[in-house]
Amino acid sequence: MKKKNVLAALAVLPLVALLAGCAGASGSADGPATGTDGDAIKIGVVGASDPYWAVYTEAAAAEGIEIEIVDFAQYPQVNPALAAGEVDLNQFQHIVYLAEYNEASNENLAPIGATAIYPIALYSSEYSDVDDIVAGDTVAVPDDDSNQARALVLLQSEGLIELTDGGTIYSSIDDIDEEASKVKVTALEASLTASSLPDVAAAIINNDFAEKAGLKFDDAIATDDAADPKALPYANIFAARDEDKNNETFQKLVEIFQTTKDVQDGVFAVSGDTAVMLTTPVTDLKKSLADIQAEIQAAE
């Protein structure tokens, strides 16, 4: 199979995002820590069955921190749960996704630590090469704004579509120049693009959903570059309520995630050995978030 690695403008994706604090959480790195109900610290994720979460839970317990991994089926459910205090932390999103959520909901969730950058990829059950895709075929992309923009930039890089805005982190299906594009594009909820493969020529599938669909990253016929320095907006993060961004226990949980080898190895394995692990300074994450939110406001 011929795989094309491309440099997608401005960044790289999942999903994915990670831990953060919620109002009402208590405790510090020097004493017992509890969540909003005085119980274990609840961490909202998409993909709780990934083996590294069990490893992470054990690593946190060894440091005296009891956590509970709370699974969500879809991305849009997780930030509202954190904002409402249903979970104490979450792990599922990158900076662009968080910026768009904050602006749309008038919330102020904050990044408190980086986890990894994951490439986004194009898969097909019909074709083994992008060049074989036939004019007029349909390609599926995620319907959430941030991942859709990233997917469209990748499709443009592969010569499948043309974007009237040149391709940015804000591109949408409305920006596709249909007359100049080779394929048609349809938007589906991110968790459904993998199951759409029998019905479309190809689909952009986020890393976490690809693995769950039984796909291997080597099956991808095109990918963006997770190691690109311009990819920071797509760094996955630990996200917290703003009032909890300095919570020492939550900061300790970030440290445990970033420094526990078995956890890092587990993340890398689940990603199909494609994740770029991060220890990006929180100041850089906050600046990226602020910059993106400012751009969103300016565009309104």
Secondary structure by P-SEA (a helix, b strand, c coil): cbbbbbbcccccccccccccccccccccccccccccccccbbbbbcccccaaaaaaaaaaaaacbbbbbbbbccccccaaaaaaccccccccccaaaaaaaaaaaccccccccccbbbbbbcccccccccccccccbbbbbbcccaaaaaaaaaaaaaccccccccccccccccccccccccbbbbbcccccccccccccccccccaaaaaaaccccccccccccccccccccccccccccccccccaaaaaaaaaaaccaaaaaaaaaaaccccccccccaaaaaaaaaaaaaaaaaac
